[in-house]
Amino acid sequence: MSIKNGKLEKMTIIAYKDESFSSKVGRIKVQINPSNYHLTKKHNYTETPVIGGTQVYRFGNEEAEKQSFEFIFDESGVVDKNSKIVVKKQVKNFIKLVYQVNGDIHTPNNILLSWGTLQFRCFCEAIDIEYTHFNRNGIPIRAKIKADFKQKITHKEYQKKVQKNSPDMTHHKVITAGVTLTSIANEIYKDPSYCIELAKFNKLDSFRNITQGKEIIAPPLKQ
């Protein structure tokens, strides 16, 4: 919860149409701040069966963080007697801005959830809408929207976050100017001779003259 200029700060949902979060599409300020939210973190492991022994689990990667919120939009007057919000219009705007595919970029917008110290760059993975109150004409006057957001993080940010410099982890590298199997082997395994093993693992005919843009998988060293 955050107080700004003596007033309770409301969560703001800001949509962008670019990966750098610089080209703003629109924004929504929630009517009621969420009373709670769910944070999910998950590790992925690969499982290797061992004859006559226990299973061996090797860390693969950390999935992008997920956060789930429930938003309430109300025009019944219970929440705010002076509110001019129209629930159906607000829900439609929420879907268009947060979840719907943006025709200009052929993908949903990128989202920034801004609420006090929370500055979460993400995209909306799923929404669930529940209408709970209606007027005498059957028109909804209150809606609950449960929304799941998944973190947007660049490869560079992820590498920095988890400090993936260990030869015991799987690495994904891309061949670019100046990057070779030899340099990758030296960086990860501290031994350039592993370039031959990398070529075999990636089913390459040679460790030389690899096309730029080729993704190379560097597996963990065997124990």
Secondary structure as the mmCIF struct_conf table of DSSP 4:
data_model
#
loop_
_struct_conf.conf_type_id
_struct_conf.id
_struct_conf.beg_label_comp_id
_struct_conf.beg_label_asym_id
_struct_conf.beg_label_seq_id
_struct_conf.end_label_comp_id
_struct_conf.end_label_asym_id
_struct_conf.end_label_seq_id
STRN STRN1 ILE A 3 LYS A 4
TURN_TY1_P TURN_TY1_P1 ASN A 5 GLY A 6
STRN STRN2 LYS A 7 LEU A 8
HELX_LH_PP_P HELX_LH_PP_P1 GLU A 9 MET A 11
STRN STRN3 THR A 12 TYR A 16
BEND BEND1 LYS A 17 ASP A 18
TURN_TY1_P TURN_TY1_P2 GLU A 19 SER A 20
BEND BEND2 PHE A 21 PHE A 21
BEND BEND3 SER A 23 SER A 23
STRN STRN4 LYS A 24 LYS A 29
BEND BEND4 GLN A 31 ILE A 32
BEND BEND5 SER A 35 SER A 35
STRN STRN5 TYR A 37 THR A 40
STRN STRN6 HIS A 43 THR A 48
TURN_TY1_P TURN_TY1_P3 ILE A 51 GLY A 52
BEND BEND6 GLY A 53 GLY A 53
STRN STRN7 VAL A 56 GLU A 62
HELX_LH_PP_P HELX_LH_PP_P2 GLU A 63 GLU A 65
STRN STRN8 LYS A 66 ASP A 74
BEND BEND7 SER A 76 VAL A 79
TURN_TY1_P TURN_TY1_P4 LYS A 81 ASN A 82
HELX_RH_AL_P HELX_RH_AL_P1 VAL A 87 PHE A 94
HELX_RH_PI_P HELX_RH_PI_P1 ILE A 95 TYR A 99
BEND BEND8 GLN A 100 GLN A 100
STRN STRN9 VAL A 101 ASN A 102
TURN_TY1_P TURN_TY1_P5 GLY A 103 HIS A 106
STRN STRN10 THR A 107 PRO A 108
HELX_LH_PP_P HELX_LH_PP_P3 ASN A 109 ASN A 109
STRN STRN11 ASN A 110 TRP A 115
TURN_TY1_P TURN_TY1_P6 GLY A 116 THR A 117
STRN STRN12 LEU A 118 PHE A 134
TURN_TY1_P TURN_TY1_P7 ARG A 136 ASN A 137
BEND BEND9 GLY A 138 GLY A 138
STRN STRN13 PRO A 140 GLN A 151
HELX_RH_AL_P HELX_RH_AL_P2 HIS A 155 VAL A 162
TURN_TY1_P TURN_TY1_P8 GLN A 163 GLN A 163
TURN_TY1_P TURN_TY1_P9 PRO A 167 ASP A 168
BEND BEND10 MET A 169 MET A 169
STRN STRN14 HIS A 171 VAL A 174
TURN_TY1_P TURN_TY1_P10 ALA A 177 GLY A 178
HELX_RH_AL_P HELX_RH_AL_P3 LEU A 181 TYR A 189
BEND BEND11 LYS A 190 LYS A 190
HELX_RH_3T_P HELX_RH_3T_P1 PRO A 192 TYR A 194
HELX_RH_AL_P HELX_RH_AL_P4 CYS A 195 PHE A 201
TURN_TY1_P TURN_TY1_P11 ASN A 202 LYS A 203
BEND BEND12 ASP A 205 ASP A 205
BEND BEND13 PHE A 207 ASN A 209
HELX_LH_PP_P HELX_LH_PP_P4 ILE A 210 THR A 211
TURN_TY1_P TURN_TY1_P12 GLN A 212 GLY A 213
STRN STRN15 GLU A 215 ALA A 218
HELX_LH_PP_P HELX_LH_PP_P5 PRO A 219 LYS A 222
#
